[in-house]
Amino acid sequence: MRKVYYLSTCDTCKRILKELNISDEIEKQDIKTEKITEEQLEEMRKMAGSYEKLFSKVARKYRELKLKDKNLGEEDFKKYILEEYTFLKRPVFILNDEIFIGNSKKTVLAIGQKLGGTLI
C-alpha cells in the first residue's frame, strides 16, 4: 500500500507533498473531508507501535482541552484522534511496509529516499 494521510488546509502538508512531488500512484486521503476510520487508525498503530506516536501534542485543541495536564493512555490517544482529525500528527505516509509520521526534516528526507526521488 502506498498512501498519505494529510490535511489539505495545512500549509506544511501542502509544502511537503509539493517538495516530494507526490504522484497519483500514491493514494491521498484528506483527513478533514474523509475521516480516518478505526480500521485505518489501527493499521497505523500496528506499524507505528503506539497511538501516542501518531498523536500530535502541538495541536491547538491539545492546549484548549488542557490534555497536557492529564495522564493520557493509549485508548485516550485513539479516542481523541478518531474524534478530532487535528490530533493526528501529519502527514502520515504508508509506503509498503513502512510508516513515516510527521513533518520533521529527517522524516521528510526519509520519505524522499524511500520514494527514490530528490526533493525539489
Long-range contacts (C-beta under 8 A, 24 or more apart in sequence): 1-27, 1-94, 1-96, 2-26, 2-27, 2-94, 2-95, 2-96, 3-27, 3-28, 3-29, 3-93, 3-94, 4-28, 4-29, 4-91, 4-92, 4-93, 4-94, 5-29, 5-31, 5-36, 5-40, 5-44, 5-88, 5-90, 5-91, 5-92, 6-30, 6-31, 6-90, 6-91, 6-92, 7-31, 7-32, 7-85, 7-86, 7-90, 7-91, 8-32, 8-33, 10-90, 12-103, 13-90, 13-91, 13-103, 16-91, 16-103, 16-108, 17-91, 18-120, 19-108, 19-112, 19-119, 19-120, 20-108, 20-111, 20-112, 20-115, 20-117, 20-119, 21-117, 21-120, 26-93, 26-95, 31-85, 31-88, 31-90, 32-85, 35-85, 36-81, 36-82, 36-85, 36-88, 38-82, 41-78, 41-81, 41-82, 43-94, 44-92, 44-94, 44-99, 45-78, 47-94, 47-97, 47-98, 47-99, 48-99, 48-101, 50-74, 50-77, 51-75, 51-77, 51-78, 51-81, 52-77, 53-89, 53-101, 54-81, 54-88, 54-89, 54-92, 54-101, 55-80, 55-81, 55-87, 55-88, 55-89, 56-86, 56-87, 56-88, 56-89, 56-90, 59-84, 59-86, 59-87, 60-86, 61-86, 61-87, 62-87
